[in-house]
Amino acid sequence: MPVPTILVVDDQPINVQLLKRKLEREGIRVVTAYNGLEALDLVGRERPDLILLDVMMPDMDGIEVCQRLQANEDTRSIPVIFITARTSKEGKIEGLGVGAVDYITKPIDLDETYARVQTHLRYVAVNREMLELQRRLVESRRTATIGAVTQGIAHNLNNLLGVVIGYLDLLKAYYDKPDQVKKNTQHVEEAVQRIVAIIKQLSQLVVKSRPPLDKVGVQQLLENSVNRFKQDNGFNADIVIENPAGNLLIDTNTEVIEDVMGKVLMNAWESYGQAPAESRHIWVRTALVEKPGEGQAVQIKVEDKGGGLPPELRDHLFEPFISSKSTVGVGMGLTVARHALRSMGGEVTISDRPEGGACTILVHPVAKRVRKESDE
């Protein structure tokens, strides 16, 4: 992760030096300016991640500096924290009204200042991830897979960004209440982690090349997948493996299959709703099948006796962000699983079980298929 850069602007050298020393000790790069014109010049050259800006300065005060930054499209997105001696409500509202994201009152508390800087740097990092994601989406719209994902990602990321901004507003409102600050900061962290998870899933979708393949035994693959699912989620799940294929060697990528199986097993686990863990039974069954024109394949069925497929979702299960859950930032698991398995010549389908519940079928070729030019 690159070292963040902060511009500190104050006409009092002692304030500049105190902030510079504190922030540099925390691993942050600091550039300094002692008046408004110098600050605007430095912003153009340094492009800081954040600006700590004194309000009361001669010639050009902080309010005017902030207004000029907001008027320039290239600098509008740089967050500004005002440093001010004003304690009145009107003075604070004026600062926030011209585009500042926060304010710090003098005399400066260095620990509080660093805490506020950390919060806003997290927001900057989220914003950059959003911009990078938008860039990836623009590049990827040429492919059918990403074309289908774009709208769902944008919707979920906008929701999550709204969560982040909302809690940042609460941080500003309750800055003098440590317990509230800690609680709201935790909510920001959780939202950021969900954004990171979405971006990670998108990265899996945009990979064009096939993953490297090794020969792995089916039994070993299934056992490892089930164990990883239990360990990663802390579940004492009742998962029965019925594997007539034994330890037949197949050309596969262990990491990809374990990840796909994890998503499918989670889908089966969550199909039981609020049922107690001991009643959530899952079966993993294998069979050897022939794929016309492609040779032998291993069929892996993951079956449950949960709630089955909701009628309104039955035809849309593999579309991104289709989910029966209401949590913000979910619904790409099956999309990613199908894409990953298809990258190795396989397929994923889901259907209802006549006796109740659902059955997810993974089909994986036994031998690596040699690519023809027409496959590229």
KOLVOLO-338636 format. One record per atom (N, C-alpha, C): residue in one letter; x, y, z. Coordinates in steps of 0.02 Angstrom, whole numbers, plus 32768, in hexadecimal, padded with zeros to 4 digits. Layout:
N
AXYZ/...
//
This chain:
376
M802A7FC58000/M800080008000/M802C803E8000/P802080707FD2/P804A80AB7FD0/P804480D5800F/V807980F88020/V80798123805B/V804E8161804C/P801C81708075/P7FF281AA8068/P801881EC8072/T8003821F804E/T802182618053/T7FED8292806D/I800182B980A0/I7FD482EB80BC/I7FF5833080B7/L7FCE836180A1/L7FE583A6809F/L7FCC83CA80DD/V7FFB83E68104/V7FEA840D8140/V7FF484578130/V7FBF847E8139/V7FC184C68128/V7FB084EF8165/D7FDE8518817D/D7FD3854381B7/D8007857A81B5/D7FF385B881C6/D802485EE81C6/D804D85F08206/Q803F85C38235/Q806685BE8273/Q80968583826E/P80D785908266/P81088559825C/P810785258293/I80F9853982D1/I80F985088308/I80C284D482FE/N808784EB82E6/N805084BB82D9/N8063848B82A1/V808284A6826D/V8097847D8235/V80C88447824B/Q80FA845B8273/Q812D842C8289/Q811183F682B7/L80E4840A82E4/L80C683D88311/L80A083A382EA/L807683BA82BA/L804F838A8292/L807C83608266/K80AF837F8249/K80DC835B821D/K810083248243/R811A8334827E/R813E830382A6/R811182C982BA/K80D382D882D0/K80A582A382E5/K8093827582AB/L808182918272/L806B8269823A/L80A38240821C/E80DF825D8219/E8118823881FD/E812B81FD822A/R81228206826C/R812E81CD8299/R80FE8193828C/E80C481A38271/E809281708262/E80998155821B/G80CF816681F9/G80DC814B81B7/G80BB8170817E/I80A781AE8189/I808581D68155/I80B6820A8139/R80B5821180F7/R80DF824580D8/R80BB828880DF/V80E082BB80F3/V80C382FD8100/V80E6833280D6/V80BF835B80B2/V80D983978092/V80B783D380B3/T80D9840C80B5/T80C1844580DC/T80BC848480B3/A808E84B080C7/A808784F280A9/A8073852380E1/Y8087856380D8/Y807B8595810D/Y804B85CB80F8/N802E85C680BC/N7FFA85F580A7/N7FD085D48070/G7F9985F5805E/G7F6A85D8802F/G7F8685CE7FE9/L7FA986007FCF/L7FC485FA7F8C/L7FF785C27F86/E802285BD7FB9/E805385877FBA/E803085437FBD/A7FFA85407FE2/A7FD485017FE8/A7FB784ED7FA5/L7F99851C7F80/L7F7B850C7F3F/L7FB084F47F0E/D7FEB85137F11/D802284FF7EE5/D803884B87EF5/L803E84A77F35/L805484657F4A/L8020842F7F38/V7FE184417F3E/V7FAC84107F2D/V7FB383FB7EE3/G7FC1842C7EB8/G7FC8841D7E72/G800383F07E63/R803983F67E8B/R807683CF7E7E/R8077838D7EA3/E805D838C7EE0/E806383517F0B/E802683237F0A/R7FEC833E7EFA/R7FAE83177EFD/R7FA782F17F3E/P7FA283137F76/P7F9E82F17FB7/P7F5E82C97FBE/D7F5F82977FEB/D7F24826F7FF8/D7EF382938026/L7F0D82C3804E/L7EE582E58080/L7F078328808F/I7EDE835A80A1/I7EF9839D80B1/I7EE183B180F6/L7F1083C38122/L7F0083E28163/L7F0A842D8159/L7ED48454815C/L7ED584998146/L7EBE84C8817D/D7EEA84F78190/D7ED9852A81C2/D7EA7855B81A3/V7E75856E81C9/V7E42859C81AF/V7E5C85E481AF/M7E7885FA81E7/M7E8C864181EF/M7ED4864B81D8/M7EDB8663819A/M7F1E8673817F/M7F1986B6815C/P7F5086DD815B/P7F50871D8138/P7F4D871480EC/D7F38874A80CA/D7F33874D8080/D7EFD871E8064/M7F0686DE806D/M7ED386AE8055/M7EC4867D808D/D7E88868180A9/D7E78865480E1/D7E65860E80C8/G7E5C85E180F8/G7E4D859B80E6/G7E0C859380C1/I7DDA85BD80D0/I7D9A85B980AE/I7DA385C48063/E7DCA85F78051/E7DD586058009/E7DFE85CD7FE9/V7E3085B4800C/V7E58857D7FF1/V7E2B85427FE1/C7DFF85318010/C7DD284F88007/C7DA385057FCC/Q7D8A85417FC6/Q7D5D85517F8F/Q7D8085487F4C/R7DBF855D7F48/R7DE585567F09/R7DF2850C7EFA/L7E0084E57F2D/L7E09849E7F23/L7DC9847D7F09/Q7D9184927F25/Q7D5084767F10/Q7D3D848B7EC9/A7D5584C67EB4/A7D4584DF7E71/A7D6D84BC7E3B/N7DA3849A7E4E/N7DCF84787E1E/N7DBE842E7E1D/E7DAB84147DE3/E7D9783CE7DDE/E7DD0839E7DF1/D7E0E83B37DE6/D7E4783887DF6/D7E5583827E41/T7E3D83B37E68/T7E4C83B37EB0/T7E0E83AD7EDB/R7DD483AA7EBB/R7D9483A97EE1/R7D8F836C7F0F/S7DAC83357EFB/S7DA382F77F21/S7DD482F17F5B/I7E03831F7F63/I7E34831B7F9B/I7E1183327FDB/P7E0B8307800D/P7DE9831B804B/P7E11834F8072/V7DED8380808D/V7E0C83B680B4/V7DF183B480FC/I7E1E83B3812C/I7E0C83B98173/I7E2283FE818A/F7DF2842681A0/F7E03846981B8/F7E20846781FE/I7E538490820A/I7E6D849D824C/I7E5784E3825F/T7E3084E98293/T7E12852A82A2/T7E0E853882ED/A7E12857782FE/A7E08858C8344/A7DBF859B8351/R7D97859B831C/R7D5085A98323/R7D2D856E8345/T7D07857C8377/T7CE38546839A/T7C97854D8392/S7C8285848372/S7C3A858F836A/S7C1E85608335/K7BDE8551833C/K7BBD8526830C/K7BBE854482C6/E7BB4858782C3/E7BB385A98282/E7BF685A4825E/G7C2D85AA8284/G7C6F85A68266/G7C7C8561824A/K7C67852D826E/K7C7184E98256/K7C4684DB8219/I7C0884F38219/I7BDC84E981E0/I7BF7850B81A2/E7C14854681AB/E7C32856A8173/E7C6985408153/G7C948523817D/G7CCB84FA8163/G7CB384BD813E/L7C82849A815B/L7C67845E813A/L7C41847180FB/G7C2484AE80FC/G7BFC84C480C3/G7C2584D28085/V7C6584E1808C/V7C8F84EF8051/V7CB384B18038/G7CA684788057/G7CC1843A803C/G7CF08413806A/A7CFF842D80A6/A7D29840780D4/A7D0483C980EC/V7D2A839480FB/V7D0B83568112/V7D0B8350815E/D7D33837A817F/D7D38837581C8/D7D5B83B481E1/Y7D5F83BB8223/Y7D8283F48240/Y7DA283E08281/I7DD984018291/I7DFD83F682D0/I7E04843A82F1/T7DF3843F8331/T7DF7847F8353/T7E3A84868379/K7E5284C3837B/K7E8F84D383A0/K7E7D84DE83E9/P7EAB84CF8418/P7EEE84B3840D/P7EEA846B83F3/I7F1A845A83C8/I7F18841A83A5/I7F2983E083D3/D7EFE83AE83D3/D7F0D836F83F6/D7F29833F83C1/L7F69832E83C7/L7F8A83078393/L7F6C82C1838A/D7F5A82A183C2/D7F3E825D83BC/D7EF9825F839A/E7ED1829183AC/E7E8F8297838C/E7E9782A68342/T7EC882D28332/T7ED482E382EC/T7EE782A582C4/Y7F14827C82E0/Y7F29824082BD/Y7EEF821082B3/A7EC3820A82E6/A7E8981DE82E0/A7E5B81F582A7/R7E51823682A2/R7E268251826D/R7E4782478229/V7E8882518226/V7EAD824781E8/V7EA681FE81D1/Q7EAE81CF81FF/Q7EA6818881EE/Q7E62817981D0/T7E2E819481F0/T7DEA818881D8/T7DE181A08190/H7DFA81DC8182/H7DF081F8813F/H7E1E81D8810C/L7E5881BF8121/L7E82819A80F3/L7E62815980DF/R7E3D813A810D/R7E1880FD80FC/R7DE4810D80C6/Y7DC3814580CE/Y7D918159809C/Y7DB381658058/V7DEE81858059/V7E138190801B/V7E24814D7FFA/A7E38811C8023/A7E4980DA8008/A7E0C80B97FE8/V7DD380C08008/V7D9580A47FED/V7D8480C57FAA/N7D8B81087FA9/N7D7C812D7F6C/N7DA981187F32/R7DE8810C7F42/R7E1780F67F0E/R7E0680B07EF4/E7DF180857F23/E7DDC80427F0E/E7D9F80487EDF/M7D7280767EEF/M7D3880807EC5/M7D4C80977E7F/L7D7C80C77E7C/L7D9380DF7E3B/L7DB580A77E13/E7DDD807F7E37/E7DFF80477E15/E7DCC80157DFC/L7D9880097E23/L7D647FDB7E0F/L7D3F7FF57DD1/Q7D3180367DD1/Q7D1080547D97/Q7D3C804C7D59/R7D7E80557D61/R7DAB804D7D29/R7DA980057D0E/R7DA87FD47D3D/R7DA57F8E7D28/R7D647F7F7D04/L7D2E7F9D7D1E/L7CEE7F907CFF/L7CEB7FAB7CB7/V7D077FE67CAD/V7D0980037C6A/V7D2E7FD57C3B/E7D687FBB7C53/E7D907F8F7C29/E7D6D7F4D7C1B/S7D457F377C4B/S7D287EF47C48/S7CE37EF07C28/R7CC57F297C18/R7C827F287BFB/R7C817F067BB7/R7CBD7EFD7B9A/R7CC07EDC7B59/R7CB07E927B5E/T7CB57E777B9A/T7CA67E307BA3/T7C607E277BBF/A7C407DF17BAC/A7BFB7DE57BC3/A7BF67DDD7C0E/T7C287DBC7C2C/T7C267DAF7C74/T7C227DF07C9C/I7C517E1D7C8E/I7C547E5A7CB5/I7C1B7E897CA3/G7C057E857C64/G7BCC7EAE7C51/G7B907EA17C7C/A7B877E617C8F/A7B4D7E4F7CB9/A7B587E637D01/V7B967E6B7D16/V7BA67E787D5C/V7BA37EC37D6D/T7BAF7EEE7D3C/T7BBB7F357D48/T7B857F557D73/Q7B477F4D7D60/Q7B117F707D83/Q7B0C7F5A7DCC/G7B127F197DD7/G7B0D7F007E1C/G7B467F197E47/I7B827F1A7E2C/I7BBC7F337E52/I7BB37F7C7E63/A7B9F7FA47E32/A7B977FEC7E3D/A7B637FF87E74/H7B2C7FD37E71/H7AF77FDB7EA3/H7B0F7FCA7EE9/N7B317F917EF0/N7B497F7C7F32/N7B807FA97F4C/L7BAE7FBE7F21/L7BE37FEA7F38/L7BC8802F7F4B/N7B9680477F26/N7B7880867F39/N7B5680817F7E/N7B3580487F8A/N7B16803E7FCC/N7B4B803D8003/L7B8280197FF6/L7BB780148028/L7BD880588033/L7BE2807E7FFD/L7C0080C08005/L7BD280ED802D/G7B9180E58023/G7B62810B804C/G7B6880FA8096/V7B7380BA80A5/V7B7F80A580EA/V7BBD80C68106/V7BF380C680DF/V7C3280E480F6/V7C28812E8104/I7C09815280D5/I7C00819A80DC/I7BD381A88118/G7B9F81808122/G7B73818A815B/G7B978185819E/Y7BC1815281A4/Y7BE5814A81E3/Y7C1C817F81EB/L7C38819781B4/L7C6881CD81B9/L7C46820D81D3/D7C08821881BC/D7BE2825181D6/D7BD682498221/L7BC8820C8237/L7BBE8200827F/L7BFF820B82A5/L7C3781F88287/L7C78820482A8/L7C82824F82B3/K7C6F82778282/K7C7682BF828A/K7C4682DA82BF/A7C0B82BE82C1/A7BD882D782F0/A7BE982C48338/Y7C0982898342/Y7C1782708386/Y7C62826A8392/Y7C8882998377/Y7CD18295837C/Y7CEA829683C4/D7CC382B383F3/D7CD982BA8438/D7CC082808464/K7CA5824B8445/K7C8D8211846B/K7CB481D48454/P7CEA81C28478/P7D17818B8462/P7CF3814A8453/D7CC38136847C/D7CA180F78470/D7C7A80F8842F/Q7C5A81318422/Q7C34813883E4/Q7C63813983A8/V7C9C815B83AE/V7CCE815D8378/V7CE681178369/K7CF680EF839D/K7D0E80AB8393/K7CDA80818371/K7C9B80878385/K7C65805F8368/K7C5B8071831E/N7C5980B2830F/N7C4E80C882CA/N7C8980B6829D/T7CC680BB82B9/T7D0180A88293/T7CFE805E8280/Q7CE6803482AE/Q7CE07FEC82A0/Q7CAF7FE08267/H7C7780078266/H7C478000822F/H7C67801381ED/V7C90804881EE/V7CB3805C81B0/V7CE080248198/E7D06800681C7/E7D347FCF81B6/E7D0D7F958197/E7CD37F8481B4/E7CAC7F4C819A/E7C947F5A8152/A7C7E7F978146/A7C677FA98103/A7CA17FA680D1/V7CDC7FBD80E7/V7D177FBC80BC/V7D297F7480AB/Q7D257F4780DC/Q7D357F0180CF/Q7D057EE2809D/R7CC57EF580A0/R7C957EDB806F/R7CA57EF68029/I7CBB7F348025/I7CCF7F507FE5/I7D0B7F2A7FC9/V7D3C7F1D7FF6/V7D777EF77FE1/V7D637EB27FC8/A7D337E927FE9/A7D1C7E4F7FD4/A7CFD7E517F8E/I7CD67E867F80/I7CB87E8C7F3E/I7CED7E957F09/I7D1F7EBF7F18/I7D547ECC7EE8/I7D7D7E8D7EDC/K7D877E657F11/K7DAB7E257F08/K7D857DF67EDB/Q7D427DF47EE4/Q7D1A7DC97EBA/Q7D1A7DE27E72/L7D197E247E68/L7D1D7E3E7E25/L7D5F7E2B7E04/S7D957E2E7E2B/S7DD67E1B7E10/S7DD67DD47DF6/Q7DB27DA87E19/Q7DAD7D627E03/Q7D887D5D7DC0/L7D587D897DB7/L7D317D877D7A/L7D567DA07D3D/V7D847DD07D47/V7DA57DEF7D0D/V7DE27DC87CF7/V7DF67D937D1D/V7E2F7D6B7D07/V7E1C7D467CC7/K7E437D4F7C92/K7E337D317C52/K7E577CEE7C47/S7E917CE67C64/S7EB77CA87C59/S7EA17C717C88/R7EAA7C337C72/R7E997BFB7C9E/R7ECC7BF47CD5/P7EB67BE07D12/P7EE57BD77D49/P7F127B9A7D3B/P7F4D7B987D59/P7F797B5E7D50/P7F597B1F7D6D/L7F617AE67D4A/L7F417AA87D5F/L7F757A757D77/D7F627A4D7DA9/D7F8A7A157DC1/D7F5C79D87DC7/K7F7B799D7DCB/K7F5379607DD5/K7F4679577E1F/V7F0579557E30/V7EF079507E76/V7EBB791A7E7C/G7EBE78F37EB2/G7E8C78BF7EBE/G7E4978DD7ED4/V7E1278C07EBA/V7DCF78DB7EC9/V7DC078D87F14/Q7DCF789F7F35/Q7DC178997F7C/Q7DE778CD7FA4/Q7E2678D57F94/Q7E4F79077FB7/Q7E33794D7FAC/L7E1D795B7F6F/L7E02799C7F5E/L7DC279AB7F86/L7D96797A7F8A/L7D5879837FAE/L7D63798C7FF9/E7D8F79628015/E7D9D7967805D/E7DBC79AA806E/N7DEC79C08045/N7E0C7A008052/N7DD97A3A804C/S7DAD7A35801C/S7D7B7A6A8012/S7D4C7A6E804D/V7D347A348065/V7D067A33809E/V7D297A4D80DD/N7D667A3680E9/N7D8C7A4D8124/N7D987A988122/R7DAA7AB280E7/R7DB77AFA80E1/R7D777B2180EE/F7D3E7B0880D4/F7CFE7B2980DF/F7CEE7B2E812A/K7CF97AF7814D/K7CEB7AF68195/K7D197B2581BB/Q7D5A7B2381AA/Q7D8B7B4C81CE/Q7D827B9681C0/D7D767BA78180/D7D6F7BEE816E/D7D337C0E818E/N7CFE7BE68199/N7CBF7C0381B2/N7CB07BF081FA/G7CD97BC48217/G7CCD7BB0825C/G7C8E7B868264/F7C7B7B61822F/F7C3E7B388232/F7C507AF08244/N7C277AD2826F/N7C2C7A8A827C/N7BF77A688250/A7C007A6F820E/A7BCC7A5A81DF/A7BCB7A0E81D6/D7B8E79F281D0/D7B8679AA81C2/D7B8779A18176/I7BC27994815B/I7BCA798C8112/I7BE279458104/V7BB9791F80E1/V7BC978D980D1/V7BE478D58089/I7C1E78B58082/I7C3B78AB803F/I7C2F78648028/E7C0E785C7FEF/E7C04781B7FD0/E7C27781D7F8C/N7C6077FC7F87/N7C8B78067F4D/N7C9F77C47F2B/P7C7477AA7EFF/P7C86776E7ED9/P7CC377787EAC/A7CD277B77E9B/A7D0C77C57E6F/A7D4E77B97E93/G7D4B77B17ED5/G7D8977A47EFB/G7DBB77DD7EF3/N7DFA77CA7EEE/N7E2F77FD7EE8/N7E4678037EA0/L7E1677FE7E71/L7E2478077E2B/L7E47784A7E21/L7E7E784A7DFB/L7EA478887DEF/L7E8378B07DB7/I7E7978F17DC4/I7E5F791E7D91/I7E8D795A7D8A/D7E8C79797D4F/D7EB479B57D43/D7E8C79F17D5B/T7EA27A0F7D93/T7E7C7A467DB0/T7EAA7A767DD5/N7E8C7AAB7DF0/N7EAF7ADA7E1A/N7E907AD67E60/T7EB67ABF7E90/T7E9B7AB37ED3/T7E7D7AF17EF2/E7E9F7B2A7EEC/E7E877B687F0B/E7E437B7C7EEE/V7E3D7B777EAB/V7DFE7B8A7E8A/V7DC57B5C7EA1/I7DD27B1A7EA1/I7D9C7AEB7EB3/I7D887AF47EFC/E7DB87AFE7F29/E7DA67B087F6F/E7D7D7B477F78/D7D8D7B7B7F51/D7D677BB97F55/D7D217BAF7F39/V7D1B7B8D7F01/V7CD97B7F7EE4/V7CAF7B557F13/M7CCD7B207F2D/M7CA97AF47F5C/M7C937B1B7F9A/G7CBE7B497FB2/G7CAC7B717FEC/G7C6E7B9B7FE0/K7C697BB97FA4/K7C2E7BE17F93/K7BEF7BB67F8D/V7BF77B7C7F6F/V7BBD7B4F7F67/V7BA67B337FAA/L7BD67B1F7FD4/L7BC57B068017/L7BA47B3C8041/M7BBC7B7A803B/M7B9D7BB18060/M7B557BBC804A/N7B497BB58009/N7B067BBC7FEE/N7AD87B86800D/A7AF27B498011/A7ACA7B12802E/A7ABE7B1E8079/W7AF27B34809C/W7AED7B4180E4/W7AB97B7680F3/E7ABA7BAD80CC/E7A8D7BE580D9/E7A467BD680C2/S7A3C7BA1809A/S79F97B908084/S79CD7B7980BD/Y79EC7B6680F6/Y79C57B4F8130/Y79AB7B88815B/G79BB7BC58148/G79A07BFF816D/G79B87C0081B5/Q79897C0281E4/Q79997C07822B/Q799D7BC3824D/A799D7B8E8227/A799E7B4B8245/A79DF7B41826D/P79DC7B1A82A4/P7A197B0D82CC/P7A4D7AE882A3/A7A8D7AF182B4/A7AC47AD5828D/A7ABF7A898287/E7AA97A6882BC/E7AA97A1E82BC/E7A757A02828B/S7A467A2B8273/S7A147A128245/S7A227A2681FC/R7A5B7A4681F0/R7A6C7A5C81AC/R7A977A27818A/H7A7779F7816C/H7A9B79BF814C/H7AAB79D08103/I7AE879C180EF/I7AFF79CC80AA/I7B21798D8091/W7B13797A8053/W7B32793F8035/W7B5B79547FF8/V7B9679377FF1/V7BC079427FB6/V7BC878FE7F95/R7BAC78F77F58/R7BAC78B67F35/R7BCD78BE7EF1/T7BF4788B7EDD/T7C16788F7E9C/T7BFF78577E6D/A7C0C78627E2E/A7BFF78307DFA/A7C2A78417DBD/L7C3A780F7D95/L7C5E781B7D56/L7C2B78207D1E/V7C3178547CF4/V7C02785E7CBD/V7C2A786C7C7D/E7C0878667C45/E7C2778767C04/E7C0B78B87BEB/K7C3A78E57BD8/K7C2579247BB9/K7C2D791C7B6E/P7BF6791F7B49/P7BF979137B00/P7C2F793E7ADE/G7C5C791A7ABB/G7C90793D7A97/G7CCB79547AC1/E7CC7794B7B03/E7CFC79657B2F/E7D1A792F7B5C/G7CFC78F67B60/G7D1978C17B88/G7CFB78BB7BCD/Q7D1E78967BF8/Q7D0478867C3B/Q7D0A78C17C6A/A7CD978C67C97/A7CD978FC7CC8/A7CC178E17D0B/V7CD479037D41/V7CBC78F37D84/V7C8179227D93/Q7C4A79037DA8/Q7C0F79297DBD/Q7C0E792A7E0A/I7C0B79657E27/I7C08796D7E70/I7BC5798E7E81/K7B9B79697EA5/K7B5B79847EBB/K7B60799A7F04/V7B4B79D77F12/V7B4779F07F57/V7AFC79F97F65/E7AE279CE7F92/E7A9A79CD7F9F/E7A8A79E17FE7/D7A517A017FEF/D7A3A7A148032/D79EE7A088036/K79D37A0F8073/K798B7A0A807E/K79717A4B809A/G798E7A828081/G797B7AC48099/G793B7ADD8079/G79387B1E8071/G78FA7B3D8059/G78EF7B39800E/G791F7B1C7FE9/G79167B177FA1/G79227B597F7F/L79137B5C7F3E/L791F7B987F17/L78E17BC57F18/P78E97C037F2E/P78AF7C317F2C/P78977C397EE4/P78567C337ED8/P783C7C367E93/P78527C757E6D/E78547CAD7E91/E78657CEC7E70/E78AF7CF07E5C/L78DA7CC47E79/L79217CC57E6A/L79377C8B7E3E/R790A7C5B7E31/R791E7C1C7E11/R79407C277DCD/D79297C597DA8/D79457C657D65/D797E7C987D65/H79927CB07DA0/H79C37CE67DA3/H79FC7CD87DD4/L7A047C997DE7/L7A337C897E1D/L7A7C7C9C7E0D/F7A8F7C997DCD/F7AD47CA77DBB/F7ADF7CEF7DA4/E7AAC7D187DAB/E7AB57D5F7D9D/E7AD57D7F7DDA/P7B027DB07DD0/P7B247DCF7E09/P7AF47DF47E36/F7AFF7DEE7E77/F7ADA7E117EAB/F7A917DFC7EAF/I7A837DBF7E96/I7A417DA17EA2/I7A477D797EE3/S7A217D8C7F16/S7A287D6A7F56/S79E77D717F7D/S79D97D3F7FA6/S799F7D437FD2/S79B17D648014/K79F07D76801C/K7A077D978059/K7A007DE38050/S79F67E068088/S79EC7E4F8084/S7A2B7E768094/T7A617E5480A8/T7A9F7E7780B9/T7ABC7E9A807C/V7AD47ED88086/V7AF37EFD804F/V7B357EDB803D/G7B427ED37FFD/G7B837EBA7FE7/G7B887E6F7FE0/V7B517E4E7FCE/V7B537E057FC5/V7B387DF37F81/G7B3D7DB37F6F/G7B1B7D9C7F33/G7B467D8E7EF7/M7B897D8A7EFE/M7BB47D7B7EC5/M7BD27D367EC9/G7BC47D117EFE/G7BE57CD07F09/G7BDB7CA07ED1/L7B9B7C947EBC/L7B8E7C647E87/L7BA67C7D7E43/T7BA47CBF7E39/T7BBE7CDB7DFA/T7C087CCC7DF3/V7C2D7CD87E29/V7C757CCC7E28/V7C847C817E22/A7C5D7C577E45/A7C687C0E7E43/A7C5F7BF47DFC/R7C2A7C097DDB/R7C1F7BF17D96/R7C577C087D68/H7C6B7C487D6E/H7CA17C627D43/H7CE27C3C7D4F/A7CF27C2E7D8F/A7D317C0B7D9F/A7D317BC57D82/L7CF97BA17D89/L7CF77B5C7D70/L7CF77B5A7D24/R7CD57B8A7D05/R7CD67B8D7CBC/R7D1C7B9A7CA1/S7D447BC07CC9/S7D897BCE7CB2/S7DB37B8E7CAE/M7D9C7B577CCE/M7DBF7B187CCA/M7D987AE47CA1/G7D687AFC7C7A/G7D427AD07C4F/G7D077AAF7C70/G7CF57AC57CAC/G7CBD7AA67CD1/G7C7E7AD07CCD/E7C4D7ABE7CF9/E7C0C7AE17CF9/E7BEC7AD97D3E/V7BBF7B077D4E/V7B997B057D8D/V7B507B0F7D7C/T7B247AE47D97/T7ADC7AED7D91/T7ABB7AE07DD5/I7A7F7AF97DDD/I7A5A7AEF7E1C/I7A127ADE7E0B/S79F77AAF7E32/S79B07A9C7E28/S79927A897E6B/D79507A867E6D/D792C7A6E7EA9/D79337A237EAE/R79327A097EEC/R792F79C17EF8/R78E679AD7F01/P78CF79787EE1/P788979637EE7/P787479597F30/E78A479417F59/E789379347FA0/E789F79717FCC/G78AC79AA7FAE/G78B679E87FD4/G78FE79FE7FD5/G79097A3F7FD8/G794C7A5A7FD7/G79647A677F91/A79A57A6E7F89/A79C27A7F7F48/A79FF7A537F3A/C7A127A4E7EFB/C7A4C7A277EE5/C7A757A527EB6/T7AB47A5F7EC9/T7AE27A837E9E/T7B107A4F7E7E/I7B167A517E3C/I7B3E7A207E17/I7B7A7A427DF8/L7BB67A2A7E0C/L7BF47A417DEE/L7C0C7A0A7DBF/V7C1C7A1D7D82/V7C3879ED7D52/V7C7E7A047D40/H7CAF79D87D4B/H7CF679E97D40/H7D1679B57D14/P7D3579C87CDC/P7D5679977CB1/P7D8D79727CD5/V7D9579327CC5/V7DCA790A7CE5/V7E0E79207CCB/A7E1479267C89/A7E5479377C6A/A7E52797D7C4E/K7E8B799E7C4F/K7E9179E07C33/K7E8179DF7BE9/R7E567A0D7BD3/R7E447A117B8D/R7E787A3B7B69/V7E917A217B31/V7EC17A467B09/V7E9C7A7C7AE2/R7EB37AB97AEA/R7E927AF17AC8/R7EA07AF27A7D/K7E6C7B027A58/K7E747B0F7A11/K7E747B5A7A07/E7E8B7B7079CD/E7E8D7BB879C0/E7E467BD679C6/S7E147BAF79B3/S7DD07BC979B6/S7DB77BD479FC/D7DDA7BB67A2F/D7DC67BBF7A74/D7DE07C007A91/E7E117C1D7A72/E7E327C587A8F/E7E037C947A8A/
//
